[in-house]
Amino acid sequence: MRNGGVSFWWQQVGLPSPTDRLDGDVTCDVAIVGAGLTGLWTAHYLHEADPTLDIRVIEAEFAGFGASGRNGGWLSSELPGNASAYAAQAGEDGVERLRAAVRATVDEVIDVAAREGIDADIVRSGVLHVARSQAQAERLDGELSATQVAERIRVADAVSGHFDPDCARLHPAKLVSGVARVVRERGVRIHEGTRAVAIEPGAVVTDRGTVRASVVLRCLEGFTAGLSGHRREWLPMNSAIVATAPLTDAQWREIGWSGAELLGDEAHAYCYAQRTADGRIAMGGRGVPYRFRSRTDVDGRTQDWTVESLRSTLTTLFPSLAGVAIDHAWCGVLGVPRDWSASVSFDPATGLGHAGGYVGSGLTATNLAGRTLRDLVRGEDTDLTRLPWTNHRVRRWEPEPLRWAGVHTLYRLYRAADRREDAGLERTSRIARVAHRVAGR
Ligand SMILES: Cc1cc2nc3c(=O)[nH]c(=O)nc-3n(C[C@H](O)[C@H](O)[C@H](O)COP(=O)(O)OP(=O)(O)OC[C@H]3O[C@@H](n4cnc5c(N)ncnc54)[C@H](O)[C@@H]3O)c2cc1C
């Protein structure tokens, strides 16, 4: 089994070497820090709106090195973040507008990919959420019976399910490298191998020179804490994935997974899975949730404990796959704000802006955030700039060691709640409710 190497997705398409490193000081119109999907979509839509803009993207490694090239490939219509936090800012109507905008964005991504010739193994196959205990079923409130779930995928001990058709399966590295290619072809410079060390109004200071620009956009998601002055802003939460060896036709038949629908459960320490285009199961989950002092992994290597825990989840859902080999394991970080809700912000007075904090549902949200940042930077008042995540403010995380102790306690509580629910508890465990309160969700 390979562990790390950034991700299985990148190993499949080939790890790129950084290109177009910054070579001394430059001046441009817009400087974007971070070449994940947030930064790249923002560059794409800003350039489309005004092709005369000189846009530079500053990237420490290579475009797609972060979560955008490592994720589970769920292009999903799920709300990125906590509905009650958005409702506090913009009421229920605001939450519904955000939900509708995210849902419509699934098609926007699919359309752009088709238009621009990005082949990212996209199938608009929907997602099957499965409840495996009475407590999970109560939370899910799904319309599918156990028999109907089994007609789609035979998950052991499924009690009920919910199918959301507005969701697509994709190959993360193919999508992000495709978007990077498109923006480069339009003339946007992506300065890879160039690390930002500080951001200030009018400038990005990097290890290879200073980029001066009247607009500076921070798009660093789980890496935000690495930037001076932002350590306690968004917590870098780990997520890890294992990819099995290709399954045989008989194995696929045995588990009844004949389509490309995505699959997730309703545990508190939930799992998410996809059937890859080359016939594997890629299954992800939390594992070790957080590293002390907001450290991030080096090249996607994850802990052995996490690999074993994901292997165990896989065989709990599909006992017939007990002997199947795991070919690859990796992890990455996502950005978690203190109220578990994303924000897209821009201050015209300073020219500083940012987007992120999607808490694990960023694949669709990055595109919506990119279009929202475009409108904010251009000073336009649109349906997008009126969404409740615009200029959403949130307090910072606690200092260490409280932050580390808090997050680890939280996930111990979630795992304890899952164990009690698996043992037959009929309602959501009180332990999970306490954990939610501790988390501030
Ligand atoms: C394992 C995993 C599974 C996931 N699964 C899903 C999923 O199935 N569906 C879903 O919707 N979401 C999923 N997510 C979340 C989703 O991938 C992210 O929300 C999304 O990719 C965030 O994109 P981004 O561009 O904001 O950040 P990133 O893609 O992380 O990009 C940030 C970039 O900044 C660069 N960088 C870091 N520090 C610096 C610096 N100092 N200077 C310059 N550049 C820097 C990094 O190298 C990186 O390229 C998952 C995340 C992980 C980690």
The ligand as an SDF file (V2000), in Angstrom:
LIG
                    3D

 53 58  0  0  0  0  0  0  0  0999 V2000
   -9.4760   14.3160    2.2200 C   0  0  0  0  0  0  0  0  0  0  0  0
  -10.4910   15.3440    1.8390 C   0  0  0  0  0  0  0  0  0  0  0  0
  -11.7190   14.9340    1.2800 C   0  0  0  0  0  0  0  0  0  0  0  0
  -12.6620   15.8900    0.8880 C   0  0  0  0  0  0  0  0  0  0  0  0
  -13.7770   15.4800    0.2280 N   0  0  0  0  0  0  0  0  0  0  0  0
  -14.6550   16.4000   -0.2530 C   0  0  0  0  0  0  0  0  0  0  0  0
  -15.7210   16.0140   -1.0750 C   0  0  0  0  0  0  0  0  0  0  0  0
  -15.8560   14.8470   -1.4560 O   0  0  0  0  0  0  0  0  0  0  0  0
  -16.6230   16.9660   -1.4630 N   0  0  0  0  0  0  0  0  0  0  0  0
  -16.4750   18.2720   -1.1010 C   0  0  0  0  0  0  0  0  0  0  0  0
  -17.3290   19.1000   -1.4250 O   0  0  0  0  0  0  0  0  0  0  0  0
  -15.4020   18.7000   -0.3930 N   0  0  0  0  0  0  0  0  0  0  0  0
  -14.4880   17.7920    0.0130 C   0  0  0  0  0  0  0  0  0  0  0  0
  -13.3750   18.1980    0.7050 N   0  0  0  0  0  0  0  0  0  0  0  0
  -13.1660   19.6480    0.8760 C   0  0  0  0  0  0  0  0  0  0  0  0
  -12.6950   20.3110   -0.4280 C   0  0  0  0  0  0  0  0  0  0  0  0
  -11.7190   19.5190   -1.0470 O   0  0  0  0  0  0  0  0  0  0  0  0
  -12.1410   21.6980   -0.0980 C   0  0  0  0  0  0  0  0  0  0  0  0
  -13.1360   22.4380    0.5770 O   0  0  0  0  0  0  0  0  0  0  0  0
  -11.7210   22.5020   -1.3170 C   0  0  0  0  0  0  0  0  0  0  0  0
  -10.9120   21.7590   -2.1780 O   0  0  0  0  0  0  0  0  0  0  0  0
  -10.9970   23.7580   -0.8580 C   0  0  0  0  0  0  0  0  0  0  0  0
  -10.3660   24.3660   -1.9500 O   0  0  0  0  0  0  0  0  0  0  0  0
   -9.4260   25.6100   -1.6800 P   0  0  0  0  0  0  0  0  0  0  0  0
   -8.9500   26.0740   -2.9920 O   0  0  0  0  0  0  0  0  0  0  0  0
  -10.1490   26.6120   -0.8420 O   0  0  0  0  0  0  0  0  0  0  0  0
   -8.2460   25.0520   -0.7850 O   0  0  0  0  0  0  0  0  0  0  0  0
   -7.0260   24.0780   -1.2040 P   0  0  0  0  0  0  0  0  0  0  0  0
   -7.4040   23.2030   -2.3280 O   0  0  0  0  0  0  0  0  0  0  0  0
   -6.5290   23.4550    0.0360 O   0  0  0  0  0  0  0  0  0  0  0  0
   -5.9600   25.0920   -1.7920 O   0  0  0  0  0  0  0  0  0  0  0  0
   -5.1290   25.9050   -1.0040 C   0  0  0  0  0  0  0  0  0  0  0  0
   -3.8110   26.0700   -1.7600 C   0  0  0  0  0  0  0  0  0  0  0  0
   -2.9900   27.0060   -1.0680 O   0  0  0  0  0  0  0  0  0  0  0  0
   -1.6430   26.5620   -1.1860 C   0  0  0  0  0  0  0  0  0  0  0  0
   -0.8650   27.1970   -0.1070 N   0  0  0  0  0  0  0  0  0  0  0  0
   -0.7870   26.8400    1.1920 C   0  0  0  0  0  0  0  0  0  0  0  0
   -0.0240   27.6890    1.8830 N   0  0  0  0  0  0  0  0  0  0  0  0
    0.4020   28.6270    0.9930 C   0  0  0  0  0  0  0  0  0  0  0  0
    1.1940   29.8030    1.0920 C   0  0  0  0  0  0  0  0  0  0  0  0
    1.7110   30.2050    2.2580 N   0  0  0  0  0  0  0  0  0  0  0  0
    1.4190   30.5230   -0.0220 N   0  0  0  0  0  0  0  0  0  0  0  0
    0.9030   30.1530   -1.2160 C   0  0  0  0  0  0  0  0  0  0  0  0
    0.1200   29.0480   -1.3540 N   0  0  0  0  0  0  0  0  0  0  0  0
   -0.1390   28.3080   -0.2770 C   0  0  0  0  0  0  0  0  0  0  0  0
   -1.7350   25.0640   -1.0680 C   0  0  0  0  0  0  0  0  0  0  0  0
   -0.5900   24.4190   -1.5970 O   0  0  0  0  0  0  0  0  0  0  0  0
   -3.0070   24.7750   -1.8520 C   0  0  0  0  0  0  0  0  0  0  0  0
   -2.7490   24.4860   -3.2100 O   0  0  0  0  0  0  0  0  0  0  0  0
  -12.4130   17.2890    1.1100 C   0  0  0  0  0  0  0  0  0  0  0  0
  -11.2110   17.6860    1.6920 C   0  0  0  0  0  0  0  0  0  0  0  0
  -10.2520   16.7370    2.0550 C   0  0  0  0  0  0  0  0  0  0  0  0
   -8.9510   17.1890    2.6570 C   0  0  0  0  0  0  0  0  0  0  0  0
  1  2  1  0
  2  3  1  0
  2 52  2  0
  3  4  2  0
  4  5  1  0
  4 50  1  0
  5  6  2  0
  6  7  1  0
  6 13  1  0
  7  8  2  0
  7  9  1  0
  9 10  1  0
 10 11  2  0
 10 12  1  0
 12 13  2  0
 13 14  1  0
 14 15  1  0
 14 50  1  0
 15 16  1  0
 16 17  1  0
 16 18  1  0
 18 19  1  0
 18 20  1  0
 20 21  1  0
 20 22  1  0
 22 23  1  0
 23 24  1  0
 24 25  2  0
 24 26  1  0
 24 27  1  0
 27 28  1  0
 28 29  2  0
 28 30  1  0
 28 31  1  0
 31 32  1  0
 32 33  1  0
 33 34  1  0
 33 48  1  0
 34 35  1  0
 35 36  1  0
 35 46  1  0
 36 37  1  0
 36 45  1  0
 37 38  2  0
 38 39  1  0
 39 40  1  0
 39 45  2  0
 40 41  1  0
 40 42  2  0
 42 43  1  0
 43 44  2  0
 44 45  1  0
 46 47  1  0
 46 48  1  0
 48 49  1  0
 50 51  2  0
 51 52  1  0
 52 53  1  0
M  END
$$$$
